[in-house]
């Protein structure tokens, strides 16, 4: 198990009820981590609608999950 920090924004933050948390995971990629969190928390957005940042830089869904990493999941934001 790896411990990572996860931050949620916009609708994901609303659905989770938290802005960030530390999680233990066996996921090996950002995509696996998001799918794991999606199952647990009932997120409604598919990965194709969300961007991922790893350690403060946008990255691919194939980015490796390493102990101590920080992930941010950012859905599209409506503007007006």
C-alpha positions in Angstrom: 0.0 0.0 0.0 1.2 3.5 -0.9 0.0 6.6 0.9 -0.8 9.6 -1.4 -2.4 13.0 -1.0 -5.5 13.6 -3.1 -7.2 16.9 -3.8 -10.6 17.3 -5.3 -12.1 20.3 -7.1 -15.5 21.5 -8.2 -18.2 18.8 -8.4 -15.7 16.1 -7.2 -15.2 18.2 -4.0 -18.9 18.4 -3.5 -19.5 14.7 -4.1 -16.7 13.8 -1.7 -17.5 16.4 0.9 -13.8 17.1 1.3 -11.2 19.2 -0.5 -8.4 16.8 0.1 -7.4 13.7 2.0 -4.6 11.2 2.4 -5.4 7.7 1.0 -3.8 4.3 1.0 -3.9 2.6 -2.4 -2.5 -0.2 -4.4 -3.2 1.6 -7.6 -0.2 1.7 -10.0 -1.4 4.6 -12.2 -3.4 7.8 -11.9 -6.2 6.2 -13.9 -6.4 3.2 -11.5 -6.4 5.6 -8.5 -9.2 7.7 -9.9 -11.3 4.6 -10.7 -10.7 3.3 -7.2 -11.8 6.6 -5.7 -14.8 6.8 -8.1 -16.1 3.5 -6.9 -15.6 4.3 -3.2 -17.1 7.9 -3.4 -19.6 7.5 -6.2 -18.0 10.2 -8.5 -20.2 10.7 -11.5 -17.6 12.0 -13.9 -15.8 9.6 -16.2 -12.0 10.0 -16.4 -12.3 11.5 -19.9 -14.0 14.6 -18.3 -11.3 15.1 -15.6 -7.7 16.3 -15.7 -5.1 14.9 -13.4 -2.2 16.7 -11.9 0.7 14.8 -10.2 2.9 16.8 -7.8 1.5 20.1 -9.1 1.9 19.4 -12.8 -0.7 18.2 -15.3 0.1 14.7 -16.4 -1.2 11.7 -18.2 -3.5 9.1 -16.7 -0.7 6.6 -17.1 1.4 8.5 -14.5 2.8 6.1 -11.9 1.5 6.3 -8.3 4.4 6.5 -5.8 4.5 6.8 -2.1 4.1 10.4 -1.0 2.8 11.7 -4.4 0.1 14.4 -4.5 -2.7 14.0 -7.0 -5.3 16.6 -8.0 -8.4 15.7 -9.9 -9.9 18.7 -11.8 -13.2 18.5 -13.6 -14.2 21.0 -16.2 -15.4 24.3 -14.7 -18.3 26.2 -16.1 -17.7 29.9 -16.7 -20.1 32.7 -17.3 
